[in-house]
Amino acid sequence: MRATPHSTTADLDALPRRLIARPLIGEDPALRAAYRLCRRTTRAHDPAIHALIQLMPAVLRPACWALWAAASVLDDLADQQDAEPAARAARVEAWAQALQRDLAAGTSTDPVRHALVDTALRWRLDLSRLQGAMTSTRDDTRSRHFADWAAWRAWCTEGIVPWVDQVRHLFERAGAPMTPRLDRQEDYERFIDGARLTDILTDLGSDLVQGLLLLPQEVLDAYPGAEDDLRQRRWSPAAAALIGAMTDLARQWTTRPAMTRGMHPGAATVLTTSACLLRAQLDAVDAAGPALLERVPRPSLVARARILAPARIRSRLAWSLTPLTAPRPGRPAVNATGPSRAARDTVLRPPPPHPDGARPPQIAADQMPSHVAIIMDGNGRWAQQRGLPRSAGHRAGTAAAHEMVYGALEIGLRHLTLYAFSTENWKRDTEEIATILEAIRRGLDEGPIRDLDVRQRWSGRVDKLPEELVQALMREERRTRARTGLTLTVCINYGGRDEITRTAAALAQAARAGDVDPHLIDEDDFARHLPHPDMPDVDLLWRTGNEQRTSNFLPWHATYAELHFTPEYWPDVDRRDLWQAITEYSRRQRRYGAAPFVSPRCSSART
């Protein structure tokens, strides 16, 4: 939460043209000026980010300047102390809405947005994915409070990760992917957490002036008196102990050497150097002591030079050996009066109506399940009954899955989880497996639920799955994370016992790291280490195909689920069957181990 003055348009003439990457030379002078301003803004707002961008190939630098300058402008609009929080939030919202209009027009009178729009069109970036981050920045104008690390991480993910993902997309578009290995995704997430925590510790003094203390309450409670001392800007033993512990934690999170294994050497150099700069920043925080409450600590020039000098040599060599794709100037997807693709992606449509005009039943709110999980069984048998290969049944079952999403949206269900492929399904025929996985990938890239108000995510193991499928799953998770309608979780290469085993391993690691006390572990601690800690318990578990078993599906979440088994094969069901299952659920009495209530009148009548 920094408030650094930005350079003005008058500063542009002081910047030589050689600072702009070669692909922009010879283009519109206003566009060159816009990119120069973005470079100057990035350097003034965050010198470390500017240094990292200089390690990237020249063709990517202007786009990165535009992205970081836009984030800086929004950050400063939220932080300006010349207005009340509501007015600052309105400024952020107005800037974000102006960006949408500029994307439709393909240009902007605002220089930072002008460069950002050109970047989006030139590199085919979907800036609608930044909507959640912009909303988070707007909400940062109000005081933030995090009960625990889970809430803090959710804030980090919402506010920071979308911007970082745009940079990753740039590397992919240029032909040098920065995507970490699939088995190192957790390392990458912890690294992002460490970067955010480092930023908070660095800006502690300026944040406290604004009344902000952006640490989880569970951490503050562990150091009695530290919160009051910091808010009063007193450097006490408790405050020193708290800051020391947070610095050590940030250093641990940013030390992830395995994160870059298998990555392009140029991209790996950028991330490795970023980690080194973050740890140098943490050293400066440690050395600042009481002065941390008065000024922003920075690493010495010598310390930075020791990190950046060899990194520049390594990155220059790596990029010199890599053929990169340079984009041509972009154009709006349509004419200036119509929406661009990025703008269109922010417009969500309702699900298509049922062909017969069927409408969902009215279910009372207190009788409506929050989470329905479905075992989609019977695809192969459906095909065999018709003399077709089993793979044809899986293709037909895709339409039924779409129907479930439509029906869930129409009836107002909040969570829907579909069992698409289990860890045991690898025993099946190779062609059948390929058909299932390809149908899932095609649905992600081209399916009819992309433009619905559906937050998509997946659960399961990454090993054995095709890289292309996993990237599509991760891409849709990022693209839809800000949607608030139905949360659709698709279980692929999933096993319930495997999920519990991996969660136990994660909990053991947390205990070893001192994050939890092994003597005080309870169910809540375990749930926080599940792949999706925010997934609610399953209220209704439904299986088609005339089988009556749960097949290792969501054992932790479905402990108290109501079970519903139907004889129809999966391709034969539609949204009306979902509505019927929910209707039957609404008639059941759920007791969770308690005895049923019997009125005294009924009791006396039976005696």
N, C-alpha and C positions, 0 to 999 in steps of 0.2 A: 504494500500500500504506500507507494512513493508518490511524491508530488514534485517532479522535476520540471522546471520551465522548458518549453519546447523552443526550438529555433524557429525563426520566422522566414517568410519567403525572401526577405532581404538577404538572408544568410546564403542563399543559393549561389550567388555570384562568386562567393569566396571559395566555392568548392570546384576544383578543376574537373573537367569532363572525364579524365582518366579514372576517376573514382566510380564511374558507372560501367557496368559490365558491357563488353563489346556488343552483344546483340541489340542493345538499346541505342547505340550511337547511330545517328542519322535519322532517328524517328522524330516524332513530334517534340518540339522543344519544351512544351508544357509538361509532357510526360517525363522527359529527362529531369526536368526541375522537380517534379513530384517525387521521383525515385531518389534524387539527391537529398531532398528534405527527409524522406523516410530513413535514409542512411544516417543523416545527422541526428535525427530524433532517437534512433536506436542507440547510437554511440553515447548520446547525452544521458539517456534514461538508464541504460544498462551496459557499461563497458565490457563486461564479461560476455554477454550475448553477442555484442558486436565483434569481439575477438573470435568467438566461435564461428560466426558467419564467415569471417575471413578465411577460415579453414575449409570452407565448402568450395565446390567448383564455381568459377566465376559466373557461369550461366544461371546458377541458382541464387546468387547473392541478392539481386534486386528484389526478387519475390520474397525472400526472407526478411529484407528490410521492410517491405510493405506490410507483411504480417505482424512483425514486432512493433512497428510504429503504430499500427492500428490498435494493438493491444495496449500500448503505452498511452495513446490518446484516451482510450476508454478508462484506463486506470486513473489517469489524471483528472478526468471529468468526475469520476466518483470520489476522488480525494480532495478536490478543491474546497477550501474552508471559507470561501466567500459567500456560501449559500447554505440553506438548511438541507438536511438529507433528502427531503422530498424533491427539492429543486434540482439537486445533483442527480438523483435517480431519473428525473425527467430529461436532463441533458443526455445521459447515457442512452435512454430509450430513443430520444430524437435522433441521435447519431446513428443508432442501429437501424432505425426505420429509414433514414436517409440513404443508408447503404443499400437497402433493398430496392429503393427507387433508382439509385445509380446503377445497380446491376442490370435492371430492366433496360435502362437507357444505354448502357455500355460505356459510360463516362461519368465524370463528376467535376463540379467546380471546386470541391474541396481537394487539395493536393494529395493528402494521405489516402482518401477514399479513391481518388483517381488512380493512384498506383495500385491500390488493392483490387479495384475492379479489373484493371488491365492484367494483373497477376492471375485473378480467377479465370478470366476468359482465355488468357494465353496458355495456362497450364491445366485448364479444365478442372479447376477445383470447385468443390461443392461447398460454398460458404454458408449454406443453411445449417451445416453441422456446427457452426460457431454460435448458433442462436442461444443454446443453453449457456455457453460461456459468457455471452453478452448479458444474458439475464442474471447470471451469477454476479457479474461486475456491478450491474445496476443494484442488486440487492445488497452488495457490500457497502452501500452508502449508509446502511443501518448497522447497528452494532451486531456482531456475530457471537454466537455462543454454541460451543460444541460439548455435548455431554461426555463423549468418549472418542476414542480414536476412529471408530467406525463412522461417526458423523463428520469428523474432521476430514477423513479420507474422501467421503462423498463430496464434500465441498471442494477439495483439491481436484478430484476427478472432473467435476462439473466445470470448474473455472480455468484449469490449466491444460488438461489433456487434449481438448479439442484444438487448441492452438498448436500444440506439439504434433498432433496427428496431421495437421496441414503440412508441416515441414516433412513429415514422413511421406506424404503423398507426393510432394515435390521430388524427393529422391526416387520414388518409384517411377514417376513420369519421365525422369531424366535417364532412367536405366541403371541406377545404382541403389537398390533397395536398402533402407535403413532398418527394416523390420528385424527385430531380435528373433533368435531361434524360438520355436514354439515352446520348448521345455524351459525357456528362460523368461517367459512372459511375467512371472511373478517377480523376478529380479528387476525387470524393467519398471514394473509398477512401484516397487519399493524405492527404486532410484528416483522416480518422479516425486514420491513422498519426501525423500531426502532433500531434493532440490527445493521443494516448497518450504520445508522446515528451515532450511538454511536461509531462505529469503525472509522468513518471519523473524528469525533471530537477528539477521542483519538489520532489519528495519524496526527492531523492537522499540527504540527510543522515539522515533517519529510516530509509530503506531500508538504508543502510550499517550502522546500528546493529544491524539484524537480520541482517546478513551478506548482503544482497541487492545485486547490481549488475546491473540489468535492461537491459543493452545487449548487442548481438551480439558474439561473440568476434572476428569479423573486424574490427570497429571498434576494439576494445580492442587488438588486435595491431598496428593501424596507428599506435599511439602508445606506443612502448616505454616501460615503466615506469609508465604512467598507471594501469593496473589495480592494481598493488601499492600505489601511492601513495593511491589512492582507498580501497582496502580498509583501509589504515592511517589513513585520514582525514587525509592530508597534502595540502596544496594546493601542488603542484609545477608547474613550467612545462609538463610533459607533461600533467598533469591539467587545467590551465587550457586548454591547446590542445584537448584532447579535448572538454571541456565547451563551449568556444567553437564547435567544429565541429558538435557536436550541436544547439546552440542555433540556429545558422545553418540547419541542415538542417530543424529543426522549423519555423522561420519560413518557409522555402521551401515546405514541405508544407502549411502552414496558409494560405498566400496563394494562393487558388484563386478569383479573382473570377468566372470563367466558370461555376462550379459552380451558381450560383443562377439562371442565365438560363432564362427560361420558367417559373419557379416562382412560386407565389402570393406576392404582395409581403409578406404577413405572415410566412409561413414563411421567405422569403428574408431578411427582417430578422433573424429568430432566428439563422440560420446566419451571416450577415454579422457580426452582433454577437458571436457566438461566436468567429469568427476574430479579431476585433479584441481581445477579452478574452484570447485565447490569446497573441497577439503582445505584449500588455501584460505578461502573465505572463512571457514570455520576456525582455522588457526587464528585469524585476525579477530574473530569474535572472542575466542578464549583469551587472547592477549589484551583485549580492550578493558576487561574488568568493569569497574564502576562507570568508566567512560562510555560503555555500551548504551547507557540510558541518556546520554547527551549527544552522541554523534554516531554517524554510520561508519563502522570500521571497514577498512579496505586492506587487502594484501599489499605488500610493498611492491614497487616496480621490479625489484630484483627477483622476488618470488614469482611474479607473473612471467618475467622473461625466461626464467628457468623452465617453466612449463610450456610456454608458447613457442619459443625458438625451435626446439626439436620437433614440436607438433607441426609447425609450418613446413619443415623440410619433409616430414613423412607424408603430410597431406598433398603437398605439391607433387611428390613422386607418384603417389597413388592415383591422383586424378590425371596425371600426364599419361598414364598407361590405360586409362579407361575411356572408351568412346561414349560420349554422352549425347543425348537427344536435346537439341535446342529448339524451343517452340517458335512458331511464327506469331506475329501480332494477332491478338484475339479480336473477335467481333461479337456483338450481342447475339444470343441464340435466335432472337427474332427482332422485328423492328422496334424502334424506341418506344412505341406505345404498348407493346406487349411484354409479358414477363420473361426474364431469362430462365434458363433451366434451374439455376440455384433458387430463383424466386419462386418458380413453380413448385419446387420440392417442398417448400414450406407450407403449401396449400394442401391440406389433407381432405380427402373425400370420404363420404360415408360408404359403408359396405353395400354391394349391389343387393337389391331385394330378392327374396326367394322367388323362383319362377312361378310358383303357384299363388303368390301373394300372401303366403303365411306370415303371421306376425307373432312375436314372442309373447308368452303369457305374462301377466302381471304378478310378480312375486314380491311379497312384503320384504322390506329391507332387512329385517331381523331374521328372515328365513332364507335369505339368499346366500349361497356359498361365496366365499371370497376367492377360493382357489379350487379349480377342477383339474385333475390330472387324468389323462386318457392313455390306455394301452391300445394302440391301433392294430388290432390283431385280425388276421383272416385274409390278407391280401393275396397270398399264394394260393390258398384253397379256393378263393373266389375265382381266380384265373383257371385253375385246374378243372373246376366244375364246367367251365365253358370251353375246354379244350385248348386253352391258351398257355403259353409259358408263364411261370410264376412272376417273371419280371413285368409282364403286362399288368398283373394285379397291383404291383407297387406304383406303376404309372397311374392307374385308375384311382388308387388311394390318395394321390396328391390332391385331387379335386375335393375329396371328403375332408382332408385337412383344411383346405381353404374354407369349406363350409363351416367347420367348427369355429374358425376365426370370425367369420361373418356373424354367426349366431351368438358368439360370446360378446361381440361388440353391441349387437342389437339388444341383448337382454341386460347388458350392463355388468358383465363379469369382469373382475379386476385382474385375475391371474389364470392363465391357461398353460398347462404343461403337457407336451406331447412326447410319447416314447417312440422315437423314430428308428433307432438302431442301438442294440445293446452290445455289450462286450462279448456276449455269447454268439451274436449273429455272424461273427467272422467264420464260424464253422460251415456256413452256407456256401452254395455254389458261387464261383467267382463272378459269373455274369449277373447273378441276382444281386450280389453285393454292389457291383459297379452301377447297376440300374438304380438302386436305392440312393446311393451317394450322389450320383449325377442328378437325379430328380431333386434332391435337396439343394444342390448347388444352383441348378437352373431356377428353382423357385426363389432363391435369394437374389439372383441377378435380374430375373425377368418376371417374377411372379406377381399376381394381382394384389398382394397385400402390402407392397412397397409403399403405396401412397395412402394407406389407412393409418388411423391413429393407434399404431401398434408399436410398442417398444419390443424389439426382438433381441433375444440373447440365447445362448446355448449352454449346455452342461454336458460334461464328459471328458474323456482323455483325448489329448492331441495326437498321441502316438498311433501309427498305422493309418490315420486319416490323410487323404491327399492334401498336399500343401495348398492347392488352389481352393479346395473347399474350406479349409480352416481360415484362409485369408478372407474369403467371402463372408464367413460367419463373423469374424472380427470386424470386418468393414461394416456390416449391417448393425452390429452392436453399437459401434461408434456413431453411425449415421442416425440411429433412432433413439439414442439414449435420452434425449430431452422430451420424448413423447409421453403423454400422461394418460392415455386411454388404457387399452389392454396390454398387460405384460405377457408376452408369449415366450415361453422357454421351450426349446426343442432339445431333447436329450439324444445325443448322438455319440456312439461309442461309450455308452453310459452303463455303469453297474452300481447298484446301491451299496453293496458291501465295499466295492472299490472306493466309492465316495467317502464312506465312513472311515476306511483305512487311511486314505490320504488326509482326511480332516484330523484324525488322531495324530498323524505324523506332523502336521502343521502345528497342532497344539503342543506337541512335545518340543518342537523347535522353539516355539514361543516361550515355553517354560524354561528351556535351556538358556534363552537369551535374557531371561528375567522379566519378560513382559507379563507373565502370569505366575501366580503362586501355585505350584503343583498340589499343595495341601488344601487349597481352597477352590479347586476347579469344580464348576457346576455345569448344568445343562446350557446356561446362557453363554459360558465361555466356549463350549463346544460349538454351539450354533454360530458364534461369531467367526469361527474358522472354517465354516462350510464354504464351498465355492461361491454360493450366492447367499450371504448372511441375511439379506432382506427378504428372501423367499418365505412367505407365510406357510404354515402347516396346511396340508391338503385337507379340504373339507369333504370332497367327493372324489373317489377314484373309480373310474368307469373303464371296463374292459369289454371289447366286442369279440366276436368270433366264437362264442359258445365255450369259452374256457373260463375257469373260476380259480385263478391264482394270480398273485401280484408280480411274480417273475422278477424279483430283485429290483423293483422300481420304487424309488424314493422311500426307502424304509424309515429314515429319520423323520421325514415330513409327514408320512402317511400313517403314523402310529395310531391316530384316532380317526382316521378317515372313514366315512361311510362308503361301503362297497356297493357297486352297481354292475351287474353282469348281464349282457344281452346276447342273443344268439346270432344276430346279423353279422355278416362279414363286413369289414371296414369300408370297402368301396360302395356298399349299399346304404350307408347312413348319410344323413345330412343334418343341417342345423336343427331341424325339428326333433331329432333324436336327442340332441344336447338339451334342448328345452324340456323334453320329457324327463330326462335324467334329473335335471335341476328341479322340476316340479315334484318328482318323487322324493328328492332330498328334502324339499321344504316341508314334507308331511312327516318326516321322521323326528323323533325326540332324541336329542343328543344329551347324554348324561355325564360323560367323562368319568365314569366310575362311581358317581353318586347314585343313591337310591332314588327311584321315581317318586315324585310327590303324589301322595294320596290324601285327599281331603278327609277330614274326620267323618263327614256324612257317608262317603263311600265306604270307609273302613267299618263303620257301625252296621252298614247294610249287609256286609259280608259275614259279620259275626253271628 
